[in-house]
Amino acid sequence: MRISKNLIGLAAVGILAAGCGSSSSDDSAGSSGSAGSSSSAGQAPSEEAKAPEPGADLAVPVTGPQPDVLASSSDPKLKVTPKPANGASFTEKVEHKLQEDLLGRLKVPGKTSANCPDGVTQKASAVSICNVTYEGATVPYEIEISEKYKPGSFLTFYNSTPKKGLLVAKNAYDRFWTANKGRSDISKLSCEELPAAKAVDEETETGFHCQYWGKYAGEDGKGGFVKLGIKVNRHNVDFFEVR
């Protein structure tokens, strides 16, 4: 689990922009940041998603990369505008940063919002809860202020840890294609119709499936469909064989 560490200064928006993309190797709990003290997916199937029928393609053929998935997390299309004003509250700056953090991990533009219902408590080791919404799916975040924080500090360091993963159809289809495009022994990639966005537990079976035709799959080694389950981790979508 990797944590990004960011610095947002009291004085200038330039420091805010410069600090949002850096990361450090000692991170271990989740995304982290700081803020100035003034500061074609379709609908989700039913919860009990049916397993693929043997010998049939699934609802969504995956024939190439998804055009809406961007190559870089720093793409301007993933920026949330307008930025908070210089005199914005600490909570407002954290809410803005959380939205860009989520978009940067997904690399898929979408409608976002963020709300910290009780504000972000700016005290050493204080923990607050914020909710970030992407295309209607809400991910709760835990915000923890650094234990080294001192009132009046020029910089406020904090860790922001999402408590749910986010399954996004476009991201999953793109990941499935990218992970298998160089293989000559498989074909007919397809998936169930995945939700446009759905909050899920990380590293847990989502109940959704994809599949491919494997040249050497099947009991007789003459080929057959291979069914794959889907899990979501902090930075990606993982597929695992279901037997």
GIJOFEN-V612651 format. One record per run of one state. SS is the DSSP state (~ for helix, > for strand, _ for the rest). FROM is the first residue (numbers start at 1). LEN is the number of residues. If there is no record, write none. Layout:
BEGIN
SS	FROM	LEN
SS	FROM	LEN
END
This chain:
BEGIN
_	1	3
>	4	1
_	5	4
>	9	1
_	10	3
~	13	7
_	20	3
>	23	1
_	24	7
>	31	4
_	35	25
>	60	2
_	62	7
>	69	1
_	70	6
~	76	3
_	79	11
~	90	17
_	107	1
>	108	1
_	109	3
>	112	4
_	116	11
>	127	8
_	135	2
>	137	9
_	146	9
>	155	1
_	156	1
>	157	6
_	163	2
>	165	3
_	168	1
~	169	12
_	181	5
>	186	6
_	192	6
>	198	3
_	201	8
>	209	6
_	215	9
>	224	9
_	233	4
>	237	5
_	242	2
END
